[in-house]
Each structure stands twice: as C-alpha cells, then as structure tokens.
Amino acid sequence: MDRPALLAALRARVSRMERAGAAEALARQRDRGNGDAIPLTPAIDASLPGGAGLPRAALHEILQSSSGAATGFAALLLARSGGTVFWIAPSPDAWPPGLSRFGLPHARLILVRAQRAVDAFWAAEEALRCPAVGGVLLAGYRPDDTAARRLQLAAETGGGIGLLLREDTEEAGAGVALTRWRVSGRAGTGLSRHDLGDPQWRLELLRARSARPARWDVAWRPASETLIPENPVGEDAACDDVPAARLA
C-alpha cells in the first residue's frame, strides 16, 4: 500500500474510532481501575511519578537489552492500558498470538507497517489523539525533540500511553519521555530446554521525573496475568550503579 492509501485508510480507521470514542472511553475507564496510571506491582508503582503506577497520557521509553523481554513488557503495559492498541514499526515484527500471552488480545490490536519515519510519527500522533486508543507503541524509529513533543501533546490530548521501543545504545533518548526503562530477560523456570517457563525480566528504571533510578526482578505469570516481584525484601531500592549518562 502506497503512502496516500495508507494514510487514508488509517484516517478512516481513526475516524470510526473517534465516533465511537465516548462509549469506548467509558469502557476503558472501567477497565483501567487505577484511572490515570497503569499498575505493575505495589513496589514499582510506589516508585514511579505519582506513586500509583505508570502514568498514562505520557510518553515512556523502553530500551531493549533483550528484544523478547522488552516486547513482552511493552505488550503487558499496552494490555493494561484499555481500549484499542496501535503497534507501529518498519516491519510487522509483532506476533499477535505471542502478544496474547501478555494479556493483549488480537481484537484490540492494530498493526501498522510504516517504512518511513515521517509516516510512523504521523500514525503514532493521530492514534494518540484518539480517545478510543488506550496505547501506542512506536518501534524502530527515534523521534527528535520536535516529534517527541508532538507525540507527548497527542498523548495528553487522547489520554492514552505512548511507548517508544528502541535498541539499548548510548544515544540520547527522548528527553520529553516521562520515564526511561531498560528491560532484559532472566533465566526462566522451565525444567527442560523445551520448557522455558514463565517469562522473567529485570526492569531498570533509568530515568523518571521526580523519582530515583531503581531496578526490580520480576516474573510474569500468564495463567493469572500477574506480575510477580522476585526480589528479596529490600532489593527494590535505587540503582546506585546506573551510569549517569543513562539518566540524562
């Protein structure tokens, strides 16, 4: 599909969602539970800006030290966002049956293949402005400050959460993002090499406004759709060894 056709199709899809936005927004609010924040675990929630979970209506950056782990964490956040979810990337790397393991059903998922940054940013901005959209993930592109500010304003307008998924490099991230995370995988609980067990991650909060850097080891339980802390008591504390460059 060429760019004009893609944009026209996406505009039509967003327009239909906007017409149904009022009803869907009410349903999304009922599903959200915590209102303006997405809950993770009590210890993590208390450490984030606002103290109640990961704030909505904002951009958050996820660095993928391990692509599978970062994708799973992003899918979990989007699943808990309520409403329709947009997954925007240069290639269709998202696998809906795999994402459903993290509570994100394919019926709520819209995959957008954008091979140019300008198309990806436009699609993300339009989706974030729609009140029927619970969350938008933008993978494979790093917005400059101007594009990031536009995405942040769009998130504030629509009320959904925006996730910027990118490789873990030394490049400066989006300064406008409310939080920056690094997500890496840990050994699973499987008893054989054919049984990897439930996903286990190390979540590192590298940067957050009005919050200290921290890290947590967690496990995801697909059967109960629950995020379980794996740290012994007291190890959710601040990361003193996080490089200062990561916090800029």
C-alpha positions as CSV (number, residue, x, y, z in Angstrom):
1,M,0.0,0.0,0.0
2,D,1.4,3.4,-1.0
3,R,1.7,6.3,1.5
4,P,-1.5,8.1,0.4
5,A,-3.6,4.9,0.6
6,L,-2.1,4.0,4.0
7,L,-2.8,7.5,5.4
8,A,-6.3,7.4,4.0
9,A,-7.0,4.0,5.5
10,L,-5.6,5.0,8.9
11,R,-7.5,8.3,8.9
12,A,-10.7,6.3,8.2
13,R,-10.0,3.8,10.9
14,V,-9.2,6.6,13.5
15,S,-12.3,8.5,12.4
16,R,-14.5,5.5,13.1
17,M,-12.9,5.1,16.5
18,E,-13.4,8.7,17.3
19,R,-17.1,8.5,16.5
20,A,-17.3,5.6,19.0
21,G,-14.8,7.2,21.3
22,A,-17.2,8.3,24.0
23,A,-18.6,4.8,24.7
24,E,-15.2,3.2,24.3
25,A,-13.5,5.7,26.6
26,L,-16.1,5.0,29.3
27,A,-15.5,1.3,29.0
28,R,-11.7,1.9,29.0
29,Q,-12.0,3.8,32.2
30,R,-13.9,0.9,33.8
31,D,-11.2,-1.5,32.7
32,R,-8.3,0.8,33.8
33,G,-9.1,0.5,37.6
34,N,-6.4,2.9,38.7
35,G,-7.6,5.8,36.4
36,D,-4.5,7.8,35.4
37,A,-1.9,5.1,35.9
38,I,-1.2,1.5,34.8
39,P,-0.5,-0.7,37.8
40,L,2.5,-3.1,37.8
41,T,3.5,-4.2,41.3
42,P,3.0,-2.3,44.6
43,A,6.7,-1.6,45.0
44,I,7.2,-0.5,41.4
45,D,4.0,1.6,41.4
46,A,5.1,3.5,44.6
47,S,8.5,4.3,43.0
48,L,7.0,5.9,39.8
49,P,5.9,9.6,39.3
50,G,2.6,10.0,41.1
51,G,3.1,6.8,43.2
52,A,0.2,4.9,41.7
53,G,1.7,3.1,38.6
54,L,3.0,4.1,35.2
55,P,1.2,7.4,34.2
56,R,-1.0,7.5,31.2
57,A,-1.3,10.5,28.9
58,A,2.5,10.5,28.6
59,L,5.5,9.0,26.6
60,H,7.7,6.3,28.1
61,E,10.9,5.0,26.6
62,I,11.8,1.3,26.7
63,L,15.4,0.2,25.8
64,Q,15.5,-3.4,24.7
65,S,18.6,-5.1,26.1
66,S,16.7,-8.3,25.2
67,S,14.1,-7.9,22.4
68,G,11.8,-10.6,23.6
69,A,11.8,-9.3,27.1
70,A,11.2,-5.7,26.1
71,T,8.4,-6.7,23.7
72,G,6.7,-8.7,26.4
73,F,6.9,-5.8,28.9
74,A,5.5,-3.4,26.3
75,A,2.7,-5.8,25.5
76,L,1.9,-6.1,29.2
77,L,1.7,-2.3,29.5
78,L,-0.5,-2.0,26.4
79,A,-2.8,-4.8,27.6
80,R,-3.4,-2.9,30.8
81,S,-4.0,0.4,29.0
82,G,-7.6,-0.4,28.0
83,G,-9.0,0.5,24.6
84,T,-7.5,-0.1,21.1
85,V,-3.8,-0.5,20.8
86,F,-1.6,0.6,17.8
87,W,1.7,-1.2,17.2
88,I,3.7,0.8,14.7
89,A,7.0,-0.5,13.2
90,P,9.0,-0.6,9.9
91,S,8.2,-4.3,9.6
92,P,5.4,-6.5,11.0
93,D,7.6,-7.9,13.8
94,A,4.7,-8.2,16.3
95,W,3.2,-11.7,16.5
96,P,-0.4,-11.4,17.9
97,P,-0.6,-15.0,19.3
98,G,2.6,-14.3,21.2
99,L,1.4,-10.9,22.5
100,S,-1.8,-12.5,23.8
101,R,0.3,-14.4,26.3
102,F,0.8,-11.0,28.0
103,G,-2.9,-10.2,28.1
104,L,-3.2,-8.3,24.8
105,P,-5.9,-9.9,22.6
106,H,-5.6,-9.6,18.8
107,A,-9.1,-8.0,18.7
108,R,-7.7,-4.9,20.3
109,L,-4.5,-4.7,18.2
110,I,-3.9,-2.7,15.1
111,L,-0.6,-3.3,13.4
112,V,0.8,-0.5,11.2
113,R,3.8,-1.1,8.9
114,A,5.5,2.3,8.4
115,Q,8.7,2.1,6.4
116,R,9.4,5.9,6.7
117,A,9.9,7.8,9.9
118,V,7.6,10.6,8.8
119,D,4.8,8.0,8.3
120,A,5.4,6.3,11.6
121,F,5.4,9.6,13.6
122,W,2.2,10.7,11.8
123,A,0.4,7.4,12.5
124,A,1.5,7.5,16.2
125,E,0.4,11.1,16.6
126,E,-3.0,10.5,15.0
127,A,-3.6,7.4,17.1
128,L,-2.6,9.0,20.4
129,R,-5.0,11.9,19.8
130,C,-8.0,9.5,19.6
131,P,-9.7,9.0,23.0
132,A,-10.6,5.4,22.0
133,V,-7.0,4.4,21.9
134,G,-5.5,3.0,25.1
135,G,-1.9,2.9,23.9
136,V,0.5,3.3,21.0
137,L,3.9,1.6,20.6
138,L,6.4,3.1,18.2
139,A,9.3,0.7,17.4
140,G,12.3,1.1,15.2
141,Y,12.3,4.9,14.9
142,R,13.7,7.5,17.4
143,P,11.8,10.8,17.2
144,D,13.8,14.1,17.5
145,D,12.8,16.6,20.2
146,T,10.2,18.2,18.0
147,A,8.5,14.9,17.0
148,A,8.7,13.7,20.6
149,R,7.0,16.8,21.9
150,R,4.2,16.4,19.3
151,L,3.7,12.8,20.5
152,Q,3.6,13.9,24.1
153,L,1.0,16.6,23.3
154,A,-1.1,14.0,21.4
155,A,-0.9,11.6,24.4
156,E,-2.1,14.4,26.7
157,T,-5.0,15.1,24.3
158,G,-6.2,11.5,23.9
159,G,-5.3,10.2,27.4
160,G,-3.5,7.0,26.2
161,I,0.0,5.9,26.9
162,G,2.8,6.2,24.3
163,L,5.7,3.7,24.3
164,L,9.0,4.3,22.4
165,L,10.7,1.0,21.9
166,R,14.3,1.1,20.7
167,E,17.7,-0.6,20.9
168,D,19.8,-0.1,24.1
169,T,22.5,2.2,22.8
170,E,24.5,5.1,24.2
171,E,22.4,7.5,22.1
172,A,20.5,10.1,23.9
173,G,16.8,9.2,24.3
174,A,13.7,11.3,24.0
175,G,14.2,14.0,26.7
176,V,10.4,14.6,26.8
177,A,9.7,11.0,27.9
178,L,8.4,10.8,31.4
179,T,10.3,7.6,32.1
180,R,13.1,5.5,30.5
181,W,13.4,1.8,31.1
182,R,15.9,-0.9,30.2
183,V,14.4,-4.4,30.1
184,S,16.4,-7.6,29.9
185,G,15.5,-11.3,30.2
186,R,16.4,-13.6,33.0
187,A,16.5,-17.4,33.2
188,G,13.1,-19.0,33.0
189,T,11.6,-21.5,35.4
190,G,11.3,-24.4,32.9
191,L,12.6,-27.8,33.8
192,S,14.0,-28.6,30.4
193,R,15.3,-26.8,27.4
194,H,12.0,-27.3,25.7
195,D,10.1,-25.7,28.6
196,L,11.3,-22.2,29.1
197,G,8.8,-21.5,31.8
198,D,7.2,-18.2,32.7
199,P,8.9,-15.0,31.4
200,Q,11.3,-13.4,33.9
201,W,12.7,-9.9,33.5
202,R,15.0,-7.4,35.0
203,L,13.3,-4.0,34.9
204,E,15.6,-1.0,35.3
205,L,14.1,2.4,35.7
206,L,16.9,4.6,34.3
207,R,15.2,7.9,34.3
208,A,12.0,9.3,35.7
209,R,10.8,12.8,36.7
210,S,10.6,13.2,40.5
211,A,11.8,9.6,41.0
212,R,15.1,7.8,41.7
213,P,16.6,5.2,39.4
214,A,15.7,1.7,40.5
215,R,15.6,-1.9,39.4
216,W,13.4,-4.9,40.0
217,D,13.5,-8.6,39.1
218,V,10.0,-9.8,38.2
219,A,8.2,-12.8,36.7
220,W,5.1,-12.8,34.5
221,R,2.5,-15.4,35.2
222,P,0.4,-15.8,32.1
223,A,-2.2,-18.1,33.7
224,S,-3.2,-15.3,36.2
225,E,-1.9,-12.4,34.1
226,T,0.0,-11.2,37.2
227,L,3.4,-9.6,37.5
228,I,5.3,-11.1,40.5
229,P,8.2,-9.4,42.2
230,E,11.2,-11.8,42.5
231,N,13.5,-9.5,44.7
232,P,14.1,-10.4,48.3
233,V,12.6,-7.7,50.6
234,G,14.7,-4.5,50.4
235,E,16.2,-5.1,47.0
236,D,13.8,-2.8,45.1
237,A,16.0,0.1,46.2
238,A,17.7,2.7,44.0
239,C,20.2,1.6,41.4
240,D,23.4,3.3,42.5
241,D,25.4,1.6,39.7
242,V,23.3,3.0,36.8
243,P,25.6,5.1,34.6
244,A,25.0,8.8,34.9
245,A,24.8,9.1,31.1
246,R,21.6,6.9,31.1
247,L,19.9,9.4,33.3
248,A,20.3,12.4,31.0
